[in-house]
Amino acid sequence: MNHHRSLALLAAATVLACRAGGAPQAPAAEKPGPSTAATAAAAPAQPKPSDPPAAAPKSADPRTEALLGWLEGFFPWGPGELTLDALDAVKIPGWRLYRAAKKSSVDERANDQAFVLADDTGKTALVGDVFVDEARLKAPKPVLSESDLDGLRELLGRFLRGRFKISFDPSLDRRSFKGLKIQLESGYGAYEISALVSSWDGALLFLGRAWDRGRGFAEQRRAMIRLDGAPTVGPADAAVTIVEYSDMQCPFCKKRAADLDALILKLGKELKIRRVSKSFPISEHTWAFRAASAGRCFYEKDKDVFYRWKSSVFARQETLTVGELDTFALDFAVANNLSEEAFRSCYLQGSAVTRVLDDLAEGFAVRVRSTPTYFVDGVPLSWFSDNLMEEYLRKTYLKGAGLPLPAPAAPAAPKVPPAAKPAATK
């Protein structure tokens, strides 16, 4: 009974976090904001600026301390405080449940949190987001068939945008949990998200994946991120690889793409950089998936054509509609020596769709929750502060050369027209 009450409290906290919308808040008005990944179940709530900093855990428990150090690599790089709270009131056979949160000391939009299930052996941890079916808490029973997932389907339906299917995936089974495969519909096909459900009562849904605690997150992410066949610029022997998950309809992606172009040019003599482009079109953007599919068609013809396409879409981003995007893509194809017939046989077909869906599934697995998201040799960066990417590259690869960087210029104050003079009266 105490276990059920503890889970009920966890349910209230978790649902509140998800409903808070958790993806990074929009930047200041003078800058375009990041696009929230509508495919995410909703990321954790952000602490308010007025909240006092959470105290770092002082537990003498070596398990907690070792886990805290390892989890540093899970959250985006940057100054801030990582806290880890053991939720020992919730008893899960074979596991210990924690809530981990990182609060940025530079930009609150980079704040993040996740739930962690560390196994008793110290070899594995599940990291992701938690949902609790309160109705199932009141009538717990073992999960035996897909009908036992009905409550979780209803729960997920409040958070996942779009249609989805849930089915068992025994390859993901863990002690006390049954593995699940969620197929989320994009409108152009479905892609998979992994999850687990508590097998003894069906009340706890864990949306995330298992990580090997014997290896760092960056190493594991590098193994998960597929570089073969992705649009790439830069030398093969580059000292650093930057993977960018982007959405062509996202204004902040347009800004950061230009910023990264300028930064690569600036650092060209000091640091060889390879840049890899991934598609992560979010569902609220009506033509983003279509633009990504067209991009794959152009990439298969010529890598340079892909990058010209992306630049051309960014240049017309504010005025494009679904119909205009279709016409623009066809005209662009013909202008770049791809016949209308060849383009139509590729656009929104076959591999051009499959590859975008694969990027979405991969991005979700490595915790892409908004666009653009960057991974530098597997290390995540939430590039909200303008100098963040350059600071990381200089500190990590150039031994701090060129630091500190000048502070970014403050945005110009809007011009206020002079007050109108009152009309003369007779």
C-alpha positions in Angstrom: 0.0 0.0 0.0 2.8 2.4 0.8 4.3 1.6 -2.5 1.1 2.5 -4.3 0.8 5.8 -2.4 4.4 6.6 -3.3 3.7 5.9 -7.0 0.6 8.1 -6.9 2.8 11.0 -5.6 5.3 10.3 -8.4 2.4 10.3 -10.9 1.3 13.7 -9.9 4.8 15.1 -10.1 5.5 13.5 -13.4 2.3 14.4 -15.2 2.8 18.0 -14.0 6.3 18.0 -15.5 5.0 16.7 -18.8 2.2 19.1 -19.0 4.6 22.0 -18.3 5.8 21.6 -21.9 9.4 21.2 -20.9 11.0 21.9 -24.2 13.2 25.0 -24.0 11.3 28.2 -23.8 11.3 30.6 -26.7 14.4 32.9 -26.8 14.1 36.7 -26.6 11.9 38.3 -29.2 14.7 39.5 -31.4 15.8 35.9 -32.1 13.8 33.1 -33.7 12.9 30.4 -31.2 13.7 26.7 -31.2 11.1 24.3 -32.5 9.8 21.8 -29.9 9.9 18.2 -30.9 6.2 17.4 -31.1 7.1 13.8 -31.2 8.4 13.9 -27.6 6.1 12.9 -24.9 6.9 16.3 -23.4 10.1 17.1 -21.7 10.5 17.9 -18.0 9.4 21.1 -16.4 11.9 24.0 -16.2 12.7 25.5 -12.8 11.6 29.1 -12.5 14.3 31.8 -12.4 13.1 32.7 -8.9 13.6 29.1 -7.6 16.6 28.8 -5.3 19.4 26.5 -6.7 18.8 22.9 -5.6 21.4 21.6 -3.2 23.8 19.1 -4.6 23.2 15.6 -3.1 25.3 15.0 0.0 24.6 11.3 0.3 27.4 9.2 1.5 26.0 6.4 -0.6 28.7 5.5 -3.1 26.1 4.2 -5.5 24.5 7.6 -5.8 27.8 9.4 -6.1 29.1 7.1 -8.9 25.8 7.5 -10.7 25.9 11.3 -10.4 29.3 11.4 -12.0 28.3 9.2 -14.9 25.1 11.1 -15.5 27.0 14.3 -16.2 27.5 13.0 -19.7 23.8 12.6 -20.3 22.8 16.2 -20.1 23.9 19.0 -22.5 27.3 20.4 -21.9 27.6 23.8 -20.2 27.9 25.3 -16.7 25.3 24.4 -14.3 24.4 22.2 -11.3 23.4 18.6 -11.6 21.3 17.1 -8.8 20.3 13.6 -8.1 17.5 12.6 -5.8 16.9 8.9 -4.8 13.2 8.2 -4.8 13.5 5.3 -2.4 9.8 5.3 -1.4 9.1 3.8 -4.7 10.2 0.1 -4.6 10.9 -1.6 -7.9 12.5 -5.1 -7.7 16.0 -5.0 -9.0 16.1 -1.2 -9.5 16.6 2.0 -7.6 14.7 5.1 -8.9 16.1 8.6 -9.1 15.2 12.0 -10.4 18.1 13.8 -12.1 18.0 17.4 -13.0 20.5 19.9 -14.4 20.0 23.6 -13.9 22.0 25.8 -16.2 23.8 28.7 -14.6 23.8 30.6 -18.0 20.5 30.1 -19.6 17.4 28.5 -18.1 16.2 27.3 -21.5 18.9 24.6 -21.2 17.5 23.2 -18.0 16.5 19.5 -18.2 15.5 16.6 -16.1 15.1 12.9 -16.4 14.2 9.8 -14.4 16.8 7.1 -13.9 16.4 3.5 -13.0 19.7 2.0 -11.9 19.9 -1.7 -11.7 21.2 -3.4 -8.5 24.3 -4.8 -10.4 25.5 -1.3 -11.3 25.9 -2.3 -14.9 22.8 -0.7 -16.5 20.6 2.3 -16.1 17.4 3.2 -17.8 17.2 6.9 -18.5 14.1 8.8 -19.8 10.7 10.0 -18.8 8.2 8.3 -16.5 4.4 8.1 -16.8 2.1 6.6 -14.1 -1.3 5.1 -14.7 -3.2 6.1 -11.5 -6.2 3.9 -12.4 -3.9 0.9 -12.6 -2.5 1.7 -9.2 -5.9 1.2 -7.7 -6.3 -2.1 -9.4 -2.9 -3.5 -10.1 -2.4 -6.7 -12.0 0.4 -8.3 -14.0 0.9 -7.3 -17.6 0.1 -10.4 -19.6 -1.5 -9.3 -22.9 -1.8 -6.2 -25.0 -5.3 -5.4 -23.5 -3.4 -4.7 -20.3 -1.8 -1.7 -22.0 -5.1 0.1 -22.7 -4.7 2.5 -19.8 -1.2 3.4 -20.9 -2.5 4.0 -24.4 -4.9 6.5 -23.1 -2.3 8.2 -20.9 0.2 8.5 -23.8 -2.5 9.9 -26.0 -2.5 13.0 -23.9 1.1 13.7 -24.6 2.2 12.1 -27.9 1.0 14.2 -30.8 -0.3 12.0 -33.6 -1.6 8.5 -33.9 0.5 5.6 -32.4 0.5 1.9 -31.7 1.9 0.1 -28.7 3.1 -3.6 -28.8 5.3 -5.9 -26.8 9.0 -6.1 -27.8 10.6 -9.0 -25.8 14.0 -8.0 -27.0 13.7 -5.0 -24.7 12.6 -6.9 -21.6 14.4 -6.1 -18.3 13.9 -7.5 -14.8 10.5 -6.3 -13.5 9.7 -4.7 -16.9 8.3 -5.7 -20.2 9.7 -4.1 -23.3 7.4 -2.0 -25.5 7.6 -0.7 -29.1 5.7 2.5 -29.8 5.1 3.2 -33.4 4.4 6.9 -33.8 2.8 8.1 -37.0 4.4 11.1 -38.7 1.7 11.5 -41.4 4.2 9.9 -43.9 4.9 6.7 -42.1 5.7 5.5 -38.6 8.9 5.4 -36.6 9.7 3.6 -33.4 10.2 4.7 -29.8 11.3 2.2 -27.2 9.6 2.0 -23.8 9.1 -0.4 -20.8 6.1 -1.1 -18.5 6.3 -2.4 -15.0 5.3 -6.1 -15.4 3.9 -6.7 -12.0 1.2 -4.0 -12.0 1.2 -2.2 -15.4 1.2 1.2 -13.7 4.6 2.6 -14.6 5.6 3.4 -18.1 9.2 4.3 -18.8 9.8 6.1 -22.1 13.5 5.8 -22.7 16.3 3.3 -23.2 18.9 1.3 -21.4 22.5 2.6 -21.2 25.7 0.7 -20.3 27.1 2.3 -17.1 30.5 0.9 -18.1 30.7 3.4 -21.0 30.3 7.1 -21.3 27.2 8.5 -22.9 29.2 10.2 -25.7 30.7 6.9 -26.7 27.3 5.2 -26.8 25.7 8.1 -28.7 28.5 8.0 -31.3 27.7 4.3 -31.8 24.0 5.1 -32.2 24.2 8.0 -34.6 24.5 6.7 -38.1 26.9 8.8 -40.2 26.9 6.6 -43.3 24.7 8.0 -46.0 24.0 11.3 -44.1 24.8 14.7 -45.8 28.2 15.6 -44.7 30.7 18.4 -45.4 34.3 18.7 -44.1 37.3 16.4 -44.3 37.0 12.7 -43.4 40.0 13.1 -41.0 38.5 16.1 -39.2 39.4 16.4 -35.5 35.7 16.9 -34.6 32.3 15.8 -35.9 29.3 17.9 -35.3 25.9 16.2 -35.9 23.0 18.6 -36.4 19.3 17.5 -36.0 17.4 20.2 -37.9 14.0 21.1 -39.3 13.8 23.3 -42.4 10.7 25.0 -41.2 12.3 26.0 -37.9 13.4 29.7 -37.7 16.0 29.0 -35.0 17.5 26.2 -37.2 17.9 28.7 -39.9 19.8 31.1 -37.6 22.0 28.4 -36.1 22.8 26.9 -39.5 24.2 30.3 -40.5 26.0 30.7 -37.2 27.7 27.3 -37.6 28.7 28.1 -41.2 30.4 31.2 -39.9 32.0 29.4 -37.0 33.5 26.6 -39.2 34.9 29.3 -41.5 36.3 31.2 -38.5 38.0 28.2 -37.0 39.1 26.7 -40.3 42.8 27.2 -39.8 42.8 26.0 -36.2 40.4 23.1 -36.3 39.2 20.7 -38.9 35.4 20.2 -38.5 33.1 17.7 -40.2 29.4 18.6 -40.2 26.7 16.0 -40.5 23.1 16.9 -41.3 20.1 15.0 -39.9 16.4 15.5 -40.5 14.1 16.0 -37.5 10.9 17.6 -38.9 8.4 18.2 -36.0 4.7 17.5 -36.5 3.4 21.0 -36.0 5.4 22.1 -39.1 3.2 21.4 -42.1 5.8 21.2 -44.8 8.9 20.3 -42.9 8.7 16.5 -43.6 8.1 17.2 -47.3 11.2 19.5 -47.4 13.3 16.8 -45.7 12.1 14.2 -48.2 12.9 16.4 -51.1 16.3 17.0 -49.5 17.0 13.2 -49.5 16.1 13.0 -53.2 18.5 15.9 -54.0 21.2 14.3 -51.8 21.0 11.0 -53.7 21.6 13.0 -56.9 24.4 15.2 -55.5 25.5 16.3 -52.0 26.0 19.9 -53.2 22.4 20.0 -54.5 21.1 19.0 -51.1 22.9 21.9 -49.4 21.7 24.3 -52.1 18.2 23.1 -51.5 18.4 23.6 -47.8 19.8 27.1 -48.2 17.0 27.9 -50.8 14.3 26.7 -48.4 15.7 28.7 -45.5 15.7 31.8 -47.8 12.0 31.3 -48.5 11.1 29.9 -45.1 8.7 32.6 -43.9 6.5 32.5 -47.0 6.3 28.8 -48.0 3.2 26.7 -47.7 2.6 23.0 -48.4 1.5 23.7 -52.0 4.3 26.2 -52.6 6.9 23.8 -51.2 5.8 21.0 -53.6 6.0 23.4 -56.6 9.2 24.9 -55.4 10.8 21.4 -55.0 9.8 20.3 -58.5 11.1 23.5 -60.1 14.3 23.2 -58.1 14.7 19.6 -59.3 14.3 20.5 -62.9 16.7 23.5 -62.6 19.3 21.1 -61.1 19.1 18.5 -63.9 16.8 16.1 -62.1 13.9 15.3 -64.4 10.3 15.8 -63.2 9.7 12.0 -63.6 12.8 11.1 -61.6 11.9 13.6 -58.8 8.2 12.5 -58.6 9.3 8.8 -58.3 11.5 9.8 -55.3 9.6 12.6 -53.5 7.7 11.2 -50.5 8.4 7.7 -51.7 10.6 4.8 -50.6 14.0 5.6 -49.3 13.4 9.4 -49.2 10.8 8.8 -46.6 12.5 5.9 -44.8 15.6 7.8 -44.2 13.8 10.8 -42.6 11.8 8.3 -40.4 15.1 6.7 -39.4 16.5 10.1 -38.4 13.5 10.8 -36.3 13.8 7.5 -34.5 17.5 7.9 -34.0 17.1 11.5 -32.8 14.5 10.5 -30.2 16.7 7.7 -29.0 19.6 10.0 -28.3 17.3 12.5 -26.7 16.5 15.1 -29.4 13.6 17.0 -28.0 13.8 20.3 -29.8 15.4 21.7 -33.0 18.1 22.4 -33.7 20.0 19.9 -31.4 23.7 19.4 -31.8 26.0 16.5 -30.8 29.8 17.2 -30.9 31.5 13.8 -31.0 28.5 12.5 -29.1 28.3 15.3 -26.5 25.0 17.1 -26.6 24.9 21.0 -26.7 21.8 23.1 -26.2 23.1 26.0 -28.3 20.9 28.8 -26.9 23.7 31.2 -25.8 25.5 32.5 -28.9 29.0 31.8 -27.7 28.3 28.3 -26.4 29.5 26.2 -29.4 32.7 28.2 -29.9 33.5 28.0 -26.2 33.1 24.2 -26.2 35.2 23.7 -29.3 38.0 26.0 -28.1 38.0 24.5 -24.6 37.8 20.9 -25.7 39.9 20.8 -28.9 42.1 23.9 -28.9 43.2 23.8 -25.2 41.3 27.0 -24.5 43.1 29.1 -27.2 41.1 32.3 -27.9 39.2 32.2 -24.7 37.5 34.1 -23.1 35.3 35.2 -26.0 33.9 38.7 -26.3 30.4 39.0 -24.9 27.8 38.8 -27.6 26.5 42.2 -28.7 23.3 43.3 -27.0 20.4 43.5 -29.4 19.7 47.0 -30.6 16.8 48.8 -28.8 13.8 49.2 -31.0 13.4 52.7 -32.4 10.5 54.6 -30.9 8.9 57.2 -33.1 8.7 60.7 -31.7 5.6 61.5 -29.9 3.0 63.2 -32.1 2.5 66.9 -31.4 -1.0 67.9 -30.5 -2.9 69.6 -33.4 -3.0 73.4 -33.2 -6.3 74.8 -32.0 -7.7 78.0 -33.0 
